[in-house]
Amino acid sequence: MAQSFEEISAADFFYRNRDIAGFTNPARAIFSSLRELVENALDASDLSNIPPDIYVRLSQEDGAETEEVAVYKMRVEDNGSGIPPRHIPSAFGQVLYGSKYKLKQTRGTFGLGGKMAVLYGQITTHKPVFIASSTGTPRIHGYKLMIDIQRNRPLIMERKDYLNRERWHGTIVEFCLEGDYYRAKSKILEYLKQTALVTPYANIIFTDPKGMFYRFTRGTAEMPPPPKETLPHPYGVDVENIQRLIRVTPCRNILEFMKTHFHRVGENIARRFLEFSGIREKRNPKKMKPQEVVKLVQMMKRFNGFLPPDASCLSPLGEELLKTGILKELKPAFAAVRQRRPATYSGHPFVVETAIAYGGNIPKRNDIQVYRFANRIPLLYDEASDVSVSVIRSINWRRYKVSPETPIIILTHVCSTKVPYKTVGKEFIADRPEVKKEILNGIREVARQLQRFLTKREYAESQRKRLGIYDIYGPIISRSVGGIVGLPQDEIQNLIDITLKRQ
Amino acid sequence: MSEQSELARNQTASIIRTKIGEPILRQLQKGQVPELEILSRSMENVDFDENAKLLKLGSKKTTRRMSKLSEIRPFMQTVLIANSIIEAKREGQVVTLRDVYYANVSPMTGSSQKTLKSQEESNVIIQDLEVMTGLLREQMGIIADAKGSLVGPLTIKSRGDVIPCSKQGDGAWSIPSMVDDVEFLDTSAKFVLVIEKGTAFQRLNYGRWWKKHNAIMVEGGGQPDRGTRRMVKRLNEELGLPVFVCCDADPYGWHIYSVYRFGSMSLAYTFEMLACPKARFIGISASDIYKYRIPKEGLLKAEKADLKRAEDMLKYPWFKDEFWQKELKLFLRRQQKSEIEALSRHSYKFLAETYLPDKLREHGVL
């Protein structure tokens, strides 16, 4: 992407096309900024393996409280790994610079979101962003930055180091932006609630411009194992990927190149593949002509001897944590969770997690509510186009004793090194057959558990009702039958009681 | 007097005990949650025997299980009312359907419902009890409005009083609800004339028509009550008198004939006790309107309800014969109806001296 637009800078490109990154209007912009910074914060603590404490504050800058578009100051603090000082200016002041361009599961993938927020803040308020970060060293490094949009370079306005006696680590980002909090409020709260659900080991605190204080407390200190970095799978690469690898590879022959740079490709598989492709093992990749590279990629797609990717690079939440999150945020009467086994689509490994929550504090709507997550991010927009929703619509819910009035929430979580988003806005997942199948099976599994629960409860209910009914009708029946056969009521009632006890 | 029904009447309590109470007790003693079986009164369970012209309940049964949430309420109502009937008998009381409702409607502890929602519910339970016990509710001591009367050369005994039905002046003897208590002592009558309308009955009574033709005249006040029907049946079966039914020339009148003759599908189980299968129809039929040349001015235009009823009657199993199909179709085609009194267009004496003698002669009783 960066290469294709070298004529204008990356920052310039996104400045001109900010709609695609979710900055369509002031309400959406404030929502997207908050979301991107919170996700960066969560990613940072996943790296350090410390349960995150996230603090978010929104305050109105220009004083007067209006319901209209206004300038807000946004501050997000985390206790994550922190950013080494020499990376700070670029991490926030240079678009498409970052630590997320490797193949492992992270919340964002463009390395764009945080900077996009800063960029948006700059173009709407022309104020610098303030960053303070420490990796736990004796110093905290503070920067005031702006972005040189045309050159895609950070401009350091001010730099100051602070003493870090407590060896604090983490990052603080504070900047101003134009936004419409009141239109975005419900989405922001929904986003934080769902984030707290899918990140049950995080404390999240949010104070809004009116001084309202929202607190999402962690339900556990246990974190899922962090994802490992992985090499690309041959099925999942394109010509551009290969060319970049060729540029940096130390390998002098294609056999070594295959073994070194691809996921689950060893000596044997590499040999068989090269034989299949008709490429000499000794061919120096640096000397390959463009059409040779194209052929290599085509052969990679055609060869069926590659092993499927493994899922060690993925970090699904896990059944236990997902359940913890559901119980703490939704307080249902019943919850079932299920993690499917890893699967792949086009060379990308993925894992689907599903859950169903029923009753308790879940309100009755005349429809099934769906919470969608991808790589532990809640997806809140474009629900109708999402694969999970189309799967849910295709299921005959009556088979599971679910009617439109049944208060249930269905959760789907797709984890992948490359979530198949349909659009750049990353709000809904495309209809990939492999993904669809996993979601369908996952939902069926939890729906069956719900059905068993409902059946059991229905039975208990009817038992209770029956016993209550006997209390009402029993005395009248025993008196009447006693009168007919000429026996005392007590004697008949005794017989009835004994008989019922045996049932 | 029918000995069988005398027995049944006096043994109401013991029949309810053996047919309802004891089965329940036995099931309880065996450790089963009790249930009652009742012959189904639904239309699908009613058979019409074309040859014998008899209506009968089939063998389909419905159950009322105490173990079923949906059946325990009617189960309770059945035993509640059965017991209440026994209590009334023990106290020597004759009661009405309405009495039974009021005696048994009560709140239930632990429920917002009452034992009975309305009299409709207790009426239905009483019908079930009739099917279960094979007793008419009248035999169980439950009566309803009686409105029929009778006049003619017949002496009866009721509650010890000997009553000559020929000595009623310008009035007539009122037929009671519980006809089984009436004992026939003596009669010289040759046949029974059932006439639909009170007015026509009175006119014939003033003219002492019954004396001239040696007949017993019965009137049921339109749609006959069960007492009147049971009386007609007993006159026919116990005294061997032929029964003739005369009514208005419209679907309503013909329906009244069919009630005497067959009863109704919904009360098919009463056929044996109430229907008089030998009753014969002597008009006025649709074709009689034209045969007796009732003048145009005496005819009424059929109304929508008449046409609808005639359409329905075409489908009654007992109107499936050639005669009735022809008559009903004629009526539907001409869409004209007539009252008995319209015969007076010819002359005031026409009904008594021409029409009835004519018809009875056709049937060979005059």
Interface residues (C-beta under 8 A of the other chain):
Chain A: S462 K465 R466 G468 I469 Y470 D471 I472 Y473 P475 I476 I477 R479 S480 V481 G483 I484 V485 G486 L487 I492 L495 I496 I498 T499 L500 R502 Q503
Chain B: I16 R17 I20 G21 E22 I24 L25 L28 Q29 G31 Q32 V33 M66 S67 L69 I72 R73 F75 M76 V79 L80 A82 N83 S84 I86 E87 M108 T109 G110 S111 T115
